[in-house]
């Protein structure tokens, strides 16, 4: 799909409706732009929970509760 938009004097563009529809972008959504060589890529940021499992977890933290992990991060001090 190729759609065009015109840049205003303030450097703004309106995302064309076909683009918004294709990417399910609605009012209030945040979008990111990534520069790749001589062009920009528009990206819908992932939902935080979609990142689960994408970072290697140290063996000593696997199968621990969030409370245990937070307590360990605070040097063993209990948060209660």
C-alpha positions in Angstrom: 0.0 0.0 0.0 1.3 3.4 -0.9 -0.4 6.5 0.5 0.8 10.1 0.5 0.5 13.0 3.0 1.5 16.6 2.7 3.7 18.2 5.3 2.3 21.5 6.6 4.4 24.7 7.4 4.6 23.4 11.0 6.1 20.1 9.9 2.9 18.2 10.6 1.1 15.5 8.6 -2.2 13.9 8.8 -2.0 10.1 8.6 -4.2 9.1 5.7 -7.3 7.1 6.7 -6.3 4.0 4.7 -3.0 3.9 6.8 -4.9 4.5 10.1 -7.3 1.7 9.2 -4.6 -0.8 8.1 -2.7 -0.2 11.3 -5.7 0.2 13.6 -4.5 3.6 14.7 -7.1 5.6 16.6 -7.2 9.0 18.4 -4.8 9.1 21.3 -2.6 6.2 20.1 1.2 6.7 20.3 3.2 5.9 17.2 7.0 5.7 16.8 9.2 6.5 13.8 12.4 4.7 13.2 14.9 6.1 10.7 16.4 3.5 8.4 19.0 4.8 6.0 17.0 7.3 3.8 13.5 6.6 5.0 11.4 6.5 8.1 9.3 3.5 9.3 6.1 4.2 11.3 5.6 1.7 14.1 2.8 1.0 16.6 4.6 0.3 19.9 4.0 -3.1 21.3 1.8 -3.5 24.4 4.1 -3.9 27.4 2.9 -7.5 28.1 3.6 -8.5 24.5 7.3 -8.2 25.5 7.0 -11.0 28.1 9.7 -13.6 27.4 11.7 -11.4 25.1 14.4 -10.8 27.8 16.6 -13.6 29.1 15.7 -14.2 32.8 18.7 -15.0 35.1 18.3 -18.6 36.4 18.1 -17.5 40.0 15.0 -15.4 39.3 13.1 -18.0 37.4 9.9 -19.3 39.1 10.0 -16.5 41.6 7.1 -14.2 42.5 7.3 -10.5 41.8 7.4 -9.9 45.5 10.5 -12.1 45.8 12.2 -10.4 42.8 11.5 -6.9 44.1 12.7 -7.9 47.6 15.9 -9.2 46.1 16.3 -6.0 44.1 16.0 -4.0 47.3 18.9 -5.9 48.9 16.7 -8.4 50.8 14.7 -5.7 52.6 11.1 -6.6 53.0 8.6 -4.2 51.4 6.0 -5.1 54.0 
